[in-house]
Amino acid sequence: IMGLRDHIFGINVILGHESSGIIKEVGALVTDYKVGDRVAVEAWGSYTKYICTTTDKIQHVPDNLNHNQIALTEIAMKVYQMAAGNIIPGDTVVILGQGAAGLIFTQMAKMAGASKIIVTDLYDVKLEKAKNYGADVVINAAREESLEAIKKALGEGTADVIIEAAGVVETPPIALRVPNTYGAKILRFGVIPYDVPYSFSHLHDCGQQVLTIGACRFLDESLPYRRAIQLISEGKLEVESFITHRFKLADINDAFDMVINRPEEIIKIVIE
């Protein structure tokens, strides 16, 4: 289950993505896949036993991945698209939010050679996981004022890369308050459907130049998808331990109730 917000129920989609499955039937013109293939599925509407999709929405996976890992290759692919090349050795990286995407960003920053990784989240279960993945400083935003805690962690320094992965209106303004003077990058991954108050005037006053990069969908996502699958298969990117709870499809309403009422216990829920 993806992170739920109030706005999700206004989106014109059938819920259910980040999926894995086994091909049961193929069309007459399909040549790259066969019955019995295990695949990663990037299609909405997967809270059901069967779905019908097209070959551009699925990817082959190696035999050493289980279905839990396969289901999380989609979000790993989205993070890889944004992180690759935007974090370089020696960078100081601030990551706002440590859900599944934020935790993958933390691992990607570590792999890229970041010298310091500072992360924030509201829940300790996610921050403890971030420590395991190499975060140098973890900040519980429910107990500390995030901006002041980040500035304290930076000391006399500033951030080279700031990643908004929380998807809430409170975090984007923080990203504009900690970048370095020249060439900092702000990666906007989280989906925020509300107006967000940005103030760029202080950047101008301080002579700062910042590059903002938004999440996007590539026309052909096969390369980043394959690369994310490769990293998970080789054990360089860990995702399965994100799964804190499992529910049967028949009990999906209980899963949604947990997401809404007990978010402090959850990183990812899998529907089996």
Salt bridges, closest charged atoms under 4 A:
GLU18 OE2 - HIS17 NE2 3.92
GLU18 OE1 - LYS268 NZ 2.62
ASP37 OD1 - LYS34 NZ 2.87
GLU42 OE2 - LYS78 NZ 3.14
GLU42 OE2 - ARG217 NH1 2.79
GLU74 OE2 - HIS17 ND1 3.07
ASP124 OD1 - ARG143 NH2 3.06
GLU128 OE2 - LYS131 NZ 3.29
ASP205 OD1 - HIS204 ND1 3.71
GLU221 OE2 - LYS78 NZ 3.10
GLU221 OE1 - ARG217 NH1 3.38
GLU234 OE1 - LYS236 NZ 3.12
GLU265 OE1 - ARG262 NH2 2.90
GLU272 OE2 - ARG246 NE 3.45
GLU272 OE1 - LYS248 NZ 3.64
